[in-house]
Amino acid sequence: MGALFCKHAEDTINRTPHNKKTANLPKYRAFQKTCPNCHSVLSFKELMRKYLSVKNLEQALILASVCTVMSIPRMSMGKMPLQWCIPSAVCCLTLVAGAATAWGKYAGLPGIFPTSRRSLVGVLAAILLGLVFVPVRMMMDPTVKEIFARDLTPEAMSLIYPTTLTGCVALVLWAASFGVLFFQAGTISFLARLTGRRSIAVAGSVALRLYVMHMKMASREVESLPFMLAGTTIVGLVTAMLYIKGGLPAAMAFAATVDSRHFLLLAGEE
């Protein structure tokens, strides 16, 4: 078979020299020295071959560009210099999206875009679960908003709890694009490729989300209450599970549905 990429590691190669389907072969960890199926030597260069391929980077660039466009309203609300932020976001998200497009089907994952039926079922399940979470989050929002209001300026508050319809749309688009691609698709795909275990990939995704939340709260000198951490953990876990079951569309639908509560909060204030 040669020292190039192991056939058992590629979903595009359907059969091994022993005439067995790749999907039926046992899983193996990404960075061990040899493949247990064919005993081919696996080097770091070989493991990165698919990630750095032109085709994969093109797919990642398209996905990153779409997510960046969806994030532009949020950048504008934050008064960020778009001439610098847009190219930076495209470059950053291309690196993240590259992990999802290259390694999205390892450790039994369906990939970022699974079959149409699986995607549809995942989106419907995500919307239903999101509608269950909306009233729960709305009960928590007054307390969270009061905590933030003590230490944040009105401009900073408007990014977390928008006061305009445009702000709500921007928040929903950002959560369904940048947030899902960074915390779920990229992180889970990378950790699944690294460890070969979905459980570790999901745990790493939730841990990263909690860490980022803690850093943001610390930078704003806002205390992280236990119920806030619990809520973030549960939402992160559900989003990750939806991603590994229904791919990127399901995770995006759930994030958008949960954050759509801001429209209801805005309507209640008027």
Secondary structure, 3 states (H helix, E strand, C coil): CCCCCCHHHCCCCCECCCCCEHHHCCCCCCCCCECCCCCCECCHHHHCCCCCCHHHHHHHHHHHHHHHHHHHHHHHHCCCCHHHHHHHHHHHHHHHHHHHHHHCCHHHCCCCCCCHHHHHHHHHHHHHHHHHHHHHHHHHHHHHHHHHHHHCCHHHHHHHCCCCHHHHHHHHHHHHHHHHHHHHHHHHHHHHHHHCCHHHHHHHHHHHHHHHHHHHHHHCCCCCCHHHHHHHHHHHHHHHHHHHHHHHHHHHHHHHHHHCHHHHHHHHHC
